[in-house]
Amino acid sequence: MRYSKQRAAILEIVNLNPVHPTADWVYEQARKTVPNISLGTVYRNLNQLVETKVLQAFRYKNVIHYDSNTENHSHFICDICSQIFDLYHSHEEVISSLNKISNHRITGGQFQLTGSCENCKVDN
Ligand SMILES: [Zn+2]
């Protein structure tokens, strides 16, 4: 199978599963449709998709997660169930308040926030 077809299969897996998958997870899925694909091929294609800004990637607890949503957004990770959620907020507001308390000139970034998600949190 040609590289471009493998890449298309990998991209489709990430696009159809907005769960911020890891390379291992994508590999397990890809094997179902591309039986002879290797983990190295999956890594190489995922990295190329990130380099060309088709996907974005972020690191959490030393594991890289891939994200088909390339819009500027932050992530909330549940400490209990480990699900990763997208968070949309005004980056401008957060960045301008951070600039007020720092001597740096902060121009952008994404946040990784943790806690317990709405299914896991215990109300009290
Ligand atoms: Zn995301």
Backbone and ligand atoms as CSV (ligand in chain L), in Angstrom:
chain,resi,resn,atom,element,x,y,z
A,1,MET,N,N,0.857,-1.195,0.000
A,1,MET,CA,C,0.000,0.000,0.000
A,1,MET,C,C,0.895,1.248,0.000
A,2,ARG,N,N,0.531,2.228,-0.801
A,2,ARG,CA,C,1.370,3.425,-0.899
A,2,ARG,C,C,1.251,4.285,0.349
A,3,TYR,N,N,2.324,5.052,0.600
A,3,TYR,CA,C,2.358,5.894,1.793
A,3,TYR,C,C,1.162,6.825,1.871
A,4,SER,N,N,0.784,7.404,0.722
A,4,SER,CA,C,-0.299,8.385,0.745
A,4,SER,C,C,-1.610,7.745,1.195
A,5,LYS,N,N,-1.793,6.472,0.817
A,5,LYS,CA,C,-3.019,5.786,1.241
A,5,LYS,C,C,-2.988,5.477,2.729
A,6,GLN,N,N,-1.779,5.104,3.198
A,6,GLN,CA,C,-1.646,4.848,4.631
A,6,GLN,C,C,-1.900,6.134,5.414
A,7,ARG,N,N,-1.352,7.231,4.899
A,7,ARG,CA,C,-1.550,8.512,5.588
A,7,ARG,C,C,-3.020,8.884,5.623
A,8,ALA,N,N,-3.720,8.652,4.514
A,8,ALA,CA,C,-5.151,8.963,4.469
A,8,ALA,C,C,-5.908,8.121,5.493
A,9,ALA,N,N,-5.518,6.855,5.623
A,9,ALA,CA,C,-6.190,5.973,6.591
A,9,ALA,C,C,-5.932,6.460,8.010
A,10,ILE,N,N,-4.701,6.868,8.290
A,10,ILE,CA,C,-4.336,7.361,9.627
A,10,ILE,C,C,-5.077,8.658,9.945
A,11,LEU,N,N,-5.115,9.551,8.968
A,11,LEU,CA,C,-5.811,10.825,9.180
A,11,LEU,C,C,-7.295,10.595,9.441
A,12,GLU,N,N,-7.875,9.641,8.702
A,12,GLU,CA,C,-9.300,9.368,8.891
A,12,GLU,C,C,-9.570,8.853,10.302
A,13,ILE,N,N,-8.687,8.020,10.814
A,13,ILE,CA,C,-8.855,7.486,12.174
A,13,ILE,C,C,-8.845,8.624,13.195
A,14,VAL,N,N,-7.909,9.552,13.049
A,14,VAL,CA,C,-7.833,10.667,14.014
A,14,VAL,C,C,-9.054,11.575,13.855
A,15,ASN,N,N,-9.442,11.820,12.598
A,15,ASN,CA,C,-10.587,12.708,12.350
A,15,ASN,C,C,-11.889,12.142,12.892
A,16,LEU,N,N,-12.063,10.830,12.775
A,16,LEU,CA,C,-13.334,10.212,13.179
A,16,LEU,C,C,-13.409,9.961,14.679
A,17,ASN,N,N,-12.290,10.115,15.365
A,17,ASN,CA,C,-12.251,9.801,16.798
A,17,ASN,C,C,-11.710,10.988,17.575
A,18,PRO,N,N,-12.563,11.951,17.863
A,18,PRO,CA,C,-12.070,13.167,18.525
A,18,PRO,C,C,-11.777,12.930,20.005
A,19,VAL,N,N,-10.934,11.934,20.265
A,19,VAL,CA,C,-10.635,11.555,21.647
A,19,VAL,C,C,-9.174,11.836,21.973
A,20,HIS,N,N,-8.500,12.625,21.138
A,20,HIS,CA,C,-7.091,12.933,21.351
A,20,HIS,C,C,-6.270,11.656,21.468
A,21,PRO,N,N,-6.315,10.830,20.416
A,21,PRO,CA,C,-5.666,9.516,20.509
A,21,PRO,C,C,-4.146,9.591,20.565
A,22,THR,N,N,-3.558,8.533,21.098
A,22,THR,CA,C,-2.101,8.369,21.081
A,22,THR,C,C,-1.731,7.584,19.821
A,23,ALA,N,N,-0.427,7.553,19.508
A,23,ALA,CA,C,0.033,6.802,18.332
A,23,ALA,C,C,-0.294,5.315,18.487
A,24,ASP,N,N,-0.150,4.779,19.694
A,24,ASP,CA,C,-0.464,3.363,19.925
A,24,ASP,C,C,-1.927,3.059,19.619
A,25,TRP,N,N,-2.793,3.960,20.027
A,25,TRP,CA,C,-4.223,3.769,19.806
A,25,TRP,C,C,-4.527,3.817,18.308
A,26,VAL,N,N,-3.935,4.814,17.621
A,26,VAL,CA,C,-4.134,4.942,16.168
A,26,VAL,C,C,-3.618,3.684,15.469
A,27,TYR,N,N,-2.483,3.179,15.927
A,27,TYR,CA,C,-1.898,1.960,15.355
A,27,TYR,C,C,-2.864,0.770,15.482
A,28,GLU,N,N,-3.448,0.600,16.664
A,28,GLU,CA,C,-4.393,-0.510,16.872
A,28,GLU,C,C,-5.595,-0.405,15.937
A,29,GLN,N,N,-6.062,0.820,15.725
A,29,GLN,CA,C,-7.198,1.021,14.822
A,29,GLN,C,C,-6.779,0.798,13.372
A,30,ALA,N,N,-5.598,1.327,13.009
A,30,ALA,CA,C,-5.143,1.266,11.614
A,30,ALA,C,C,-4.925,-0.172,11.170
A,31,ARG,N,N,-4.488,-1.022,12.093
A,31,ARG,CA,C,-4.234,-2.430,11.758
A,31,ARG,C,C,-5.479,-3.144,11.263
A,32,LYS,N,N,-6.629,-2.662,11.667
A,32,LYS,CA,C,-7.893,-3.303,11.251
A,32,LYS,C,C,-8.124,-3.137,9.757
A,33,THR,N,N,-7.694,-1.999,9.206
A,33,THR,CA,C,-7.914,-1.774,7.773
A,33,THR,C,C,-6.636,-1.908,6.959
A,34,VAL,N,N,-5.488,-1.721,7.607
A,34,VAL,CA,C,-4.196,-1.843,6.914
A,34,VAL,C,C,-3.367,-2.849,7.712
A,35,PRO,N,N,-3.613,-4.172,7.503
A,35,PRO,CA,C,-3.057,-5.198,8.400
A,35,PRO,C,C,-1.530,-5.185,8.522
A,36,ASN,N,N,-0.807,-4.794,7.478
A,36,ASN,CA,C,0.659,-4.878,7.561
A,36,ASN,C,C,1.318,-3.555,7.939
A,37,ILE,N,N,0.534,-2.610,8.422
A,37,ILE,CA,C,1.099,-1.306,8.797
A,37,ILE,C,C,1.961,-1.480,10.057
A,38,SER,N,N,3.039,-0.719,10.155
A,38,SER,CA,C,3.898,-0.811,11.344
A,38,SER,C,C,3.679,0.414,12.238
A,39,LEU,N,N,4.045,0.243,13.502
A,39,LEU,CA,C,3.924,1.365,14.436
A,39,LEU,C,C,4.807,2.530,13.974
A,40,GLY,N,N,5.976,2.209,13.420
A,40,GLY,CA,C,6.872,3.252,12.915
A,40,GLY,C,C,6.231,4.071,11.809
A,41,THR,N,N,5.504,3.390,10.932
A,41,THR,CA,C,4.806,4.088,9.838
A,41,THR,C,C,3.731,5.014,10.403
A,42,VAL,N,N,3.040,4.524,11.425
A,42,VAL,CA,C,2.001,5.352,12.051
A,42,VAL,C,C,2.635,6.603,12.664
A,43,TYR,N,N,3.729,6.423,13.410
A,43,TYR,CA,C,4.433,7.560,14.010
A,43,TYR,C,C,4.881,8.554,12.952
A,44,ARG,N,N,5.514,8.014,11.890
A,44,ARG,CA,C,6.071,8.882,10.850
A,44,ARG,C,C,4.967,9.703,10.185
A,45,ASN,N,N,3.856,9.053,9.887
A,45,ASN,CA,C,2.752,9.763,9.231
A,45,ASN,C,C,2.097,10.774,10.159
A,46,LEU,N,N,1.927,10.388,11.427
A,46,LEU,CA,C,1.335,11.338,12.382
A,46,LEU,C,C,2.221,12.570,12.505
A,47,ASN,N,N,3.534,12.350,12.591
A,47,ASN,CA,C,4.446,13.493,12.723
A,47,ASN,C,C,4.422,14.376,11.488
A,48,GLN,N,N,4.317,13.748,10.313
A,48,GLN,CA,C,4.237,14.556,9.088
A,48,GLN,C,C,2.932,15.360,9.045
A,49,LEU,N,N,1.862,14.759,9.541
A,49,LEU,CA,C,0.587,15.479,9.576
A,49,LEU,C,C,0.640,16.652,10.561
A,50,VAL,N,N,1.426,16.510,11.619
A,50,VAL,CA,C,1.605,17.622,12.566
A,50,VAL,C,C,2.492,18.706,11.940
A,51,GLU,N,N,3.575,18.264,11.281
A,51,GLU,CA,C,4.479,19.232,10.640
A,51,GLU,C,C,3.759,20.073,9.596
A,52,THR,N,N,2.840,19.458,8.879
A,52,THR,CA,C,2.105,20.187,7.844
A,52,THR,C,C,0.843,20.842,8.403
A,53,LYS,N,N,0.704,20.812,9.743
A,53,LYS,CA,C,-0.382,21.486,10.463
A,53,LYS,C,C,-1.775,20.965,10.119
A,54,VAL,N,N,-1.836,19.718,9.652
A,54,VAL,CA,C,-3.141,19.083,9.439
A,54,VAL,C,C,-3.685,18.624,10.790
A,55,LEU,N,N,-2.763,18.195,11.646
A,55,LEU,CA,C,-3.109,17.806,13.016
A,55,LEU,C,C,-2.272,18.653,13.960
A,56,GLN,N,N,-2.702,18.725,15.226
A,56,GLN,CA,C,-1.784,19.251,16.227
A,56,GLN,C,C,-1.541,18.170,17.275
A,57,ALA,N,N,-0.509,18.343,18.040
A,57,ALA,CA,C,-0.144,17.352,19.036
A,57,ALA,C,C,0.183,18.053,20.330
A,58,PHE,N,N,-0.075,17.376,21.432
A,58,PHE,CA,C,0.333,17.907,22.734
A,58,PHE,C,C,0.760,16.741,23.614
A,59,ARG,N,N,1.571,17.068,24.589
A,59,ARG,CA,C,2.137,16.068,25.471
A,59,ARG,C,C,1.441,16.150,26.819
A,60,TYR,N,N,1.009,15.018,27.320
A,60,TYR,CA,C,0.449,14.981,28.671
A,60,TYR,C,C,1.008,13.745,29.364
A,61,LYS,N,N,1.600,13.933,30.538
A,61,LYS,CA,C,2.251,12.849,31.284
A,61,LYS,C,C,3.193,12.062,30.380
A,62,ASN,N,N,3.968,12.798,29.571
A,62,ASN,CA,C,4.986,12.213,28.707
A,62,ASN,C,C,4.446,11.361,27.562
A,63,VAL,N,N,3.155,11.449,27.295
A,63,VAL,CA,C,2.584,10.737,26.159
A,63,VAL,C,C,2.054,11.784,25.175
A,64,ILE,N,N,2.327,11.587,23.893
A,64,ILE,CA,C,1.858,12.540,22.884
A,64,ILE,C,C,0.459,12.149,22.431
A,65,HIS,N,N,-0.422,13.133,22.422
A,65,HIS,CA,C,-1.785,12.950,21.947
A,65,HIS,C,C,-1.971,13.760,20.675
A,66,TYR,N,N,-2.713,13.208,19.729
A,66,TYR,CA,C,-2.937,13.879,18.453
A,66,TYR,C,C,-4.350,14.431,18.421
A,67,ASP,N,N,-4.489,15.556,17.764
A,67,ASP,CA,C,-5.738,16.306,17.812
A,67,ASP,C,C,-6.065,16.792,16.403
A,68,SER,N,N,-7.244,16.402,15.898
A,68,SER,CA,C,-7.629,16.843,14.554
A,68,SER,C,C,-8.164,18.268,14.572
A,69,ASN,N,N,-8.416,18.781,15.773
A,69,ASN,CA,C,-8.909,20.142,15.910
A,69,ASN,C,C,-7.706,21.082,16.012
A,70,THR,N,N,-7.428,21.810,14.919
A,70,THR,CA,C,-6.239,22.668,14.915
A,70,THR,C,C,-6.571,24.111,15.299
A,71,GLU,N,N,-7.831,24.344,15.673
A,71,GLU,CA,C,-8.181,25.666,16.191
A,71,GLU,C,C,-7.485,25.886,17.533
A,72,ASN,N,N,-7.299,27.142,17.895
A,72,ASN,CA,C,-6.670,27.453,19.173
A,72,ASN,C,C,-7.617,27.080,20.307
A,73,HIS,N,N,-7.258,26.066,21.077
A,73,HIS,CA,C,-8.086,25.680,22.213
A,73,HIS,C,C,-7.214,25.023,23.269
A,74,SER,N,N,-7.748,24.919,24.461
A,74,SER,CA,C,-7.013,24.307,25.565
A,74,SER,C,C,-7.631,22.958,25.896
A,75,HIS,N,N,-6.968,22.223,26.774
A,75,HIS,CA,C,-7.454,20.892,27.132
A,75,HIS,C,C,-7.661,20.763,28.632
A,76,PHE,N,N,-8.746,20.092,28.964
A,76,PHE,CA,C,-9.039,19.768,30.352
A,76,PHE,C,C,-8.973,18.250,30.477
A,77,ILE,N,N,-8.161,17.779,31.405
A,77,ILE,CA,C,-7.941,16.337,31.547
A,77,ILE,C,C,-8.463,15.896,32.911
A,78,CYS,N,N,-9.378,14.930,32.894
A,78,CYS,CA,C,-9.965,14.455,34.152
A,78,CYS,C,C,-8.957,13.564,34.869
A,79,ASP,N,N,-8.673,13.916,36.139
A,79,ASP,CA,C,-7.730,13.136,36.951
A,79,ASP,C,C,-8.259,11.738,37.237
A,80,ILE,N,N,-9.579,11.558,37.152
A,80,ILE,CA,C,-10.176,10.285,37.568
A,80,ILE,C,C,-10.333,9.347,36.369
A,81,CYS,N,N,-10.975,9.815,35.284
A,81,CYS,CA,C,-11.221,8.924,34.145
A,81,CYS,C,C,-10.228,9.142,32.999
A,82,SER,N,N,-9.356,10.144,33.123
A,82,SER,CA,C,-8.313,10.436,32.119
A,82,SER,C,C,-8.858,10.898,30.763
A,83,GLN,N,N,-10.165,11.166,30.684
A,83,GLN,CA,C,-10.691,11.709,29.426
A,83,GLN,C,C,-10.137,13.106,29.195
A,84,ILE,N,N,-9.940,13.443,27.929
A,84,ILE,CA,C,-9.412,14.755,27.574
A,84,ILE,C,C,-10.499,15.530,26.843
A,85,PHE,N,N,-10.830,16.680,27.353
A,85,PHE,CA,C,-11.888,17.504,26.782
A,85,PHE,C,C,-11.295,18.766,26.162
A,86,ASP,N,N,-11.945,19.259,25.107
A,86,ASP,CA,C,-11.556,20.542,24.533
A,86,ASP,C,C,-12.198,21.658,25.338
A,87,LEU,N,N,-11.459,22.726,25.534
A,87,LEU,CA,C,-11.988,23.905,26.222
A,87,LEU,C,C,-11.783,25.118,25.331
A,88,TYR,N,N,-12.838,25.854,25.126
A,88,TYR,CA,C,-12.733,27.091,24.357
A,88,TYR,C,C,-12.907,28.252,25.319
A,89,HIS,N,N,-12.017,29.165,25.267
A,89,HIS,CA,C,-12.132,30.344,26.120
A,89,HIS,C,C,-11.429,31.472,25.406
A,90,SER,N,N,-11.650,32.677,25.881
A,90,SER,CA,C,-11.000,33.819,25.270
A,90,SER,C,C,-9.528,33.823,25.660
A,91,HIS,N,N,-8.674,33.452,24.721
A,91,HIS,CA,C,-7.251,33.458,25.005
A,91,HIS,C,C,-6.759,34.879,25.269
A,92,GLU,N,N,-7.364,35.849,24.574
A,92,GLU,CA,C,-6.919,37.237,24.714
A,92,GLU,C,C,-7.047,37.702,26.161
A,93,GLU,N,N,-8.189,37.372,26.787
A,93,GLU,CA,C,-8.421,37.805,28.165
A,93,GLU,C,C,-7.408,37.185,29.113
A,94,VAL,N,N,-7.194,35.875,28.965
A,94,VAL,CA,C,-6.264,35.178,29.856
A,94,VAL,C,C,-4.860,35.721,29.644
A,95,ILE,N,N,-4.475,35.910,28.383
A,95,ILE,CA,C,-3.117,36.367,28.084
A,95,ILE,C,C,-2.908,37.796,28.586
A,96,SER,N,N,-3.912,38.643,28.449
A,96,SER,CA,C,-3.698,40.011,28.925
A,96,SER,C,C,-3.619,40.047,30.445
A,97,SER,N,N,-4.359,39.163,31.153
A,97,SER,CA,C,-4.224,39.172,32.610
A,97,SER,C,C,-2.885,38.577,33.032
A,98,LEU,N,N,-2.359,37.617,32.283
A,98,LEU,CA,C,-1.031,37.076,32.602
A,98,LEU,C,C,0.058,38.113,32.324
A,99,ASN,N,N,-0.135,38.914,31.284
A,99,ASN,CA,C,0.845,39.960,30.994
A,99,ASN,C,C,0.895,40.997,32.107
A,100,LYS,N,N,-0.244,41.199,32.799
A,100,LYS,CA,C,-0.265,42.177,33.894
A,100,LYS,C,C,0.546,41.699,35.086
A,101,ILE,N,N,0.641,40.388,35.282
A,101,ILE,CA,C,1.362,39.876,36.458
A,101,ILE,C,C,2.756,39.366,36.108
A,102,SER,N,N,3.198,39.591,34.879
A,102,SER,CA,C,4.529,39.104,34.507
A,102,SER,C,C,5.272,40.185,33.744
A,103,ASN,N,N,6.589,40.113,33.764
A,103,ASN,CA,C,7.383,41.072,33.015
A,103,ASN,C,C,7.669,40.602,31.599
A,104,HIS,N,N,7.196,39.416,31.273
A,104,HIS,CA,C,7.381,38.913,29.907
A,104,HIS,C,C,6.317,39.531,29.013
A,105,ARG,N,N,6.495,39.361,27.734
A,105,ARG,CA,C,5.413,39.752,26.832
A,105,ARG,C,C,4.857,38.462,26.232
A,106,ILE,N,N,3.806,37.957,26.864
A,106,ILE,CA,C,3.200,36.689,26.460
A,106,ILE,C,C,2.266,36.974,25.279
A,107,THR,N,N,2.407,36.186,24.226
A,107,THR,CA,C,1.594,36.444,23.029
A,107,THR,C,C,0.653,35.289,22.678
A,108,GLY,N,N,0.827,34.142,23.295
A,108,GLY,CA,C,-0.063,33.032,22.949
A,108,GLY,C,C,0.256,31.808,23.769
A,109,GLY,N,N,-0.476,30.733,23.486
A,109,GLY,CA,C,-0.235,29.479,24.190
A,109,GLY,C,C,-1.517,28.714,24.405
A,110,GLN,N,N,-1.361,27.522,24.896
A,110,GLN,CA,C,-2.508,26.694,25.217
A,110,GLN,C,C,-2.354,26.220,26.648
A,111,PHE,N,N,-3.450,25.885,27.261
A,111,PHE,CA,C,-3.419,25.452,28.647
A,111,PHE,C,C,-3.804,23.987,28.758
A,112,GLN,N,N,-3.215,23.329,29.747
A,112,GLN,CA,C,-3.643,21.992,30.130
A,112,GLN,C,C,-4.145,22.103,31.546
A,113,LEU,N,N,-5.432,21.884,31.713
A,113,LEU,CA,C,-6.047,22.026,33.022
A,113,LEU,C,C,-6.496,20.654,33.489
A,114,THR,N,N,-6.463,20.450,34.790
A,114,THR,CA,C,-6.855,19.151,35.333
A,114,THR,C,C,-7.879,19.331,36.439
A,115,GLY,N,N,-8.552,18.252,36.794
A,115,GLY,CA,C,-9.576,18.288,37.828
A,115,GLY,C,C,-10.433,17.058,37.660
A,116,SER,N,N,-11.731,17.161,37.999
A,116,SER,CA,C,-12.608,16.028,37.751
A,116,SER,C,C,-13.731,16.482,36.822
A,117,CYS,N,N,-14.009,15.668,35.824
A,117,CYS,CA,C,-14.987,16.025,34.798
A,117,CYS,C,C,-16.411,15.941,35.354
A,118,GLU,N,N,-17.381,16.364,34.551
A,118,GLU,CA,C,-18.756,16.434,35.075
A,118,GLU,C,C,-19.307,15.066,35.458
A,119,ASN,N,N,-18.788,13.998,34.823
A,119,ASN,CA,C,-19.271,12.656,35.197
A,119,ASN,C,C,-18.611,12.138,36.461
A,120,CYS,N,N,-17.383,12.572,36.705
A,120,CYS,CA,C,-16.620,12.038,37.838
A,120,CYS,C,C,-16.727,12.890,39.100
A,121,LYS,N,N,-17.066,14.151,38.945
A,121,LYS,CA,C,-17.010,15.030,40.128
A,121,LYS,C,C,-18.089,14.651,41.135
A,122,VAL,N,N,-17.736,14.803,42.390
A,122,VAL,CA,C,-18.677,14.515,43.460
A,122,VAL,C,C,-19.127,15.866,44.010
A,123,ASP,N,N,-20.413,16.111,43.908
A,123,ASP,CA,C,-20.917,17.389,44.397
A,123,ASP,C,C,-21.023,17.357,45.912
A,124,ASN,N,N,-20.512,18.383,46.527
A,124,ASN,CA,C,-20.719,18.480,47.975
A,124,ASN,C,C,-20.716,19.921,48.439
L,1,ZN,ZN,ZN,-8.388,19.126,21.506
